[in-house]
């Protein structure tokens, strides 16, 4: 019979001992039929019942059915407050095992639905053959499906806990892999770290430095293999993170730069994945060169990066190569320096130089005459031209 009670629906059922004995003897057959149905109807379980995994699932099914009959034999209740039984503990362990096997919680619940239907059909046939009256059969059904609900809930909890645990462990491995790449650890150590993290290496990685607050929104738009590192261990300034993004060279870089638009990010070059430290170092050097919220693409500013690599050296070079102008009045010195820069950029084309400086071509001719007097033959020397180009860039 069934009784109502506080704290949830309570189902109490007393079954004839002879019926219980019949049901108990049918358990192996019911378990086999249940497993066969799950294999046929749930694609994720096709071929899953061979080897140790098959033994684990079959044992879990038999334990669940046996646990149900123990409850029924004692006239016990199924209730939200019922403590964990060995069957519930087994269902929880099964959920964890399924998560480790890569099957989803949806697949697991589908297996429970199919299993519940088959188990109920088999058990009900036995009960009807034994002459169980209709009202008791209804209570029997209620007990079966309430019990299955508890088992499936325990399995889903185990599945979720396993994913959370393995997710944390894998995230730790990924973080250590990212740090190893940025530190320049030996290649064999980095390859081993990638294997531990179950991280398939790409051909290239591109380092992108950006604000911590931008990491989450950007990550959702990138390859799931993107690695992340934050803060002090990699020498990043406060508030910044580095992403290492797989295979965004070529046309992929255009898409990456669109994603980074307006995020004040700095994108290093694509490098072979084991050499991503070089991409990161270039991005770090470019941090002081960015302006506003625009993303700074280091590939578009290589000359600026070269000049910024040693500011003191560039200052010394400028002082040395412009020494012939040092004795002139400041205004004259500035005009001649501007003319010399334009002469270098436009390769001596007088009309282009005049247009760039907004002066008459004759003025350009006059100023270049002055420069020829000051520099002499050095304006025809390739080394001098190189130094002047760097100094006036």
N, C-alpha and C positions, 0 to 999 in steps of 0.2 A: 504494500500500500504506500501512498504518498502522503506526506505531512507538510504543512506550511510552517515556517519558523522565522524568527527575526534573524537579521544578519545575512539574508540571502535565501534562495530557494533550496530546500533540503529534500532529497529523495531517499526514502527508506524502503528497502525491498527485501522480502524474505523468500528465498527460492528453495524448492524441494531439494534435499541432498542428492536424490537420484539424478535430477536435472543437472545439478552442479557437476556430478561425476561424468555425465554425458558430455557436457560442455568442455570439461577439462581434458577428456580423451580426444576431443576434436581439435584442441588447440594447435598441434603441429600442422594439421591439414589447413586450418583457417589461416595460420601464419603464412603457409606456402601460397595459398590463393591470394592473400593480401599482397604479398611481395610480387607475385606475377602480374597482378592488376596494376600496381604502381609502375612496374617496368614497362608495361605496354602503353599506359595512358599518360605518363608524365615524362616528356622527352629528356629532361635533365637526368633521369635515372636509368635511361637505356644503357645496358651494359655495366651498371654500377654495382651489381651484386656478385661479382667475382672477387676472389682473394680476400684479404683481411677486411676491406671495407664492407664486402657483402656479409661477412660473418658478424661484423658490428651491427649492421642494420637488421639482420635477421634476429640476432639476440635481443635487440631493442624491441622488435615487434613481439616476440614471444614473451619477453618480460612485461610488456604493457598489457598483453592479454591475460597473462597469469595474475598480474596485479589487480586487474578488474575482477577476476573471479574470486580473489581473496576478499575484496570488498563486498561482493555480492554474497559470499558465504557467511560473512559476519553480520549481514544486514546493515552494513555501514552506510554512511552518507557520503555524497560528494558535495562539497560546500566550499565557497571561497576561502574559508578559514582552515581547511584541512591542511595539516603539516605535510611537508614533502615525504613521500613514500619512496622506496627503492625504485619504483617505476617512474616517478616524477624525476628522481635524480638521474635515472637512465635516459629519460627524454631530454633533460637539460644537457647531458653529456653528448647525446646524439646531435643536438643543435650545434654544439661547438665543433664536433667532428665534421658536420656538413659544411660549416663555414670554412674550415681548413681545406676541404675538398674543392672549394670554389663554387658550391651551389648556393643559390640565392634563398632568402627567406620565403619568397613567393613559391619557389619550387618545393620547398619543404612543406609549406601549408597545402599545396596541391596534393602532395603525397599523403598527407594526413586526411584530406577530404576523400580521396579515392580509397584509402585504407579503411576509414570509418564506414564508408558505404558497403564495402565488401565484407568487413568483419561483422557489421550488423546483419547483413543478409544471411550470412552463414550461421551466426548465433541464433537469429530469429527462427530460421528453419528448424534448428534443433529444438528450440523452445516450443514451437507450434506442434512438432511431431510428438513432443512429450505431453501435450495437452494443456499447456499453460493458458489460462483464461485471458480474454482480451484486455481486461483492466490491468492485470498484472503484466501483460506484454507491453502495454503503453508505459508503465512505470519502468519496465526493463529497458525500453528504448531511451527513456529520459536519462536513466543512469548511464547507459552506454555513451550517449553523445555528450553528457556533462563531463564524463571521465575523459573522453577524447579531447574536449576543449581544454581541460587542465593540462593534458599531455602536450598538446600543440603549443599552448602558451609557454610551458616550460622549455620546449625546444626552441621557440623563437627567442626567448630570453637568453638561452645558451648561445644561439647563433649571434645575437647582438653583442654579447659579452666577448665572444671570441674575436669578432671583427674589431671591436674597440681595442682589445689587447694587442692583436696582431698589427692593427693600424698604428698604435703607439710605438711598438717595437720597430716596425718598418720605417716609421718617420724618423726614429732615432738613427737608424742605419743611413737613411738618405741625408740627414744633417751631417753625419760624420763623413759621408762621401763628398758632400759639397765642400766641407772644410779641407779635406785632403786635396781636392782639386785646386783650391785657391792657395793652399800652402805650397803646392808643387811637390807633394809626396811622391815617392818612387812609383813608377808605372805599375809594377806588379802589385803593390799595396792598394793602389786605386782600383785596379781591375778586380781584385779580390773584394774590395768594399762594394763595388757595383754588383757583384754576384750575390753578396750577402743581402743587399737591399732589393734584390730581384729587379734591378734597374737595367733595361737593355740599352747599352751605349749607342748614341747617335753618331753620325759622321762628324758633325761640328757642334760646338756650343758658342753662344754669344752672350757675353756678360752685359747686364743692364743694371745700372745703379739708379735707385729711385727712393722716394720717401716711403717709410713704413706704411703709412696710411694708404698708399697706392697699391700695395702688394696684392691684397685680396681681390680687388676689382680687376686687376690686370691678369692674375693667375687664371681666373675663370675663362679667359679668352685665349689661353696659350696651350701648347702641347702639355698633356698631363705629366710628361717626364721632366718638366721644368724643375730645376733644383733651386732652393732658396737658402740664403745665409744672411744672418742679421748681426750687426753690432760688433763689439770689441774683438772677438776671436779672429776676425778677418781684417781688422784695422779700419773698419768703416767709421766715419764720423757719426755722432749721435743722430738718431732719427732716420738713418738710411739703411736700406737693405740692398742685397744684390741678387738678381735672378740670373740663372744660367739656362738659356733657352735653346733647345735642340733644333738644328737644321733650319735656320732662318737666314741662310745666305741666299744670294741671288734674288729672285722675285719674292721669296718669303720675307726678306728684309723690308720690302715696301709695305707689306701687310703689318709687320711688327711696328714700323714707325707710325702707321695709322693708329694702331692700338695705343701707342704711347703719346699721341698728340695731346699737348696741353698738360702733361704730367710732370714737367721739369725733370725728365729722366735723361740719363746719359747712356748711349748705346755704344759699346765697344765693337770691335770687328769680330766676324766669325773666325774661329780657330778650331783645328782638330780637337776633339773633346778632351784629350789628355793635356792639351796646351791651353785650356781656357783661362789659366792664370794670366797669360799675356793679354787677353781681351779685358780681363778685370783691371789689370794695372793701367791699361790705357784709359779705361773709363774713369778710374780714380784721378788720373792726371788731368782729365778734362773737366773735372767738377768745377774748378774756378773759372772756366771759360764760358760756361753757360750763362744765359741772361734770361730773366723773367721765367715764365712757365713753359717756354718752348723746349721741346726735346732736342738734345744736342747729339747729332749723329757724328761720331768721330771720323767716319769715312769721308764726310764732306769737309773736314777741317784739319786735314793731315798737316798742311803747312803751319797752321796756327799751333798745332801740338808740338811740331818740331821746334818752333821758335820759343814756345813756352817751356820746353824741357829744361833749359838752363838760361834763366832770365839774365843773370849776371854776365854770362858769356855773350849774349846778344847785345847787352849794353856796352860791353868792352869792344865788341866788334864795330858797333855803330860809331863809337868814339874814335876808333883808329881809322876807319875808312873815310870818315867825314872830317878828319884832321885838316885837310887843305882848306876847308871852309871856316875853320875856327877863328881866324883873325878878322873875318868880315863882320859888318854890323848885323845885328840879329835879324832885321827885316830882310836884308839881302841874303843872308845865310839861309833863311827859311825858303825864299823864292827859288834859290838855286837848288836846294835839296829837293823841293817839289818837282822842279824841272828834271833833275837827274832821275828821280823815281819814275816819272812819266816816260822819259827817254828809254829807261830799261824795260818798262812794261810794254811800250809800243814799238820796241826794237828800232828806235830812231826815226820812225815815220813822223815827219814834222807836222803835217796837217792834223794827224790824230792827236799828237801831243798838244797842239794848240787848242783843239776842241776840248780836250780833257781839262786843260788849265784855264779855259775861257780867255785866251790871249791871241794876239795876231801871230801868224807863223814867223814874221820877221822878229818878233820878241823872242820866240823860241830859238831862232838862229843866233840872236845876240847873246842870250843866256848860255847857250851851248858853247859859244866862242869863249865866254868867260870860264866855263868849266874846263874846256880844253887847255886853257892857259894854266889853270890851277892844278890839274891832274896830269897834264902832259900825255905821254904815250900809255900811261896806265889804263886809260879808258879803252884801249885796244887789247888789254891783257885779260885772258879768260879768267884767271884767278881773281883779279880785281873786280871784274863784272860779277862773278859769283858772290864775292863778299859784299859788294854794294847791294846786290839783289836781296840777300839775307838781311842786311842791316836796314834797308829801307822798306822791307815788306810790310 
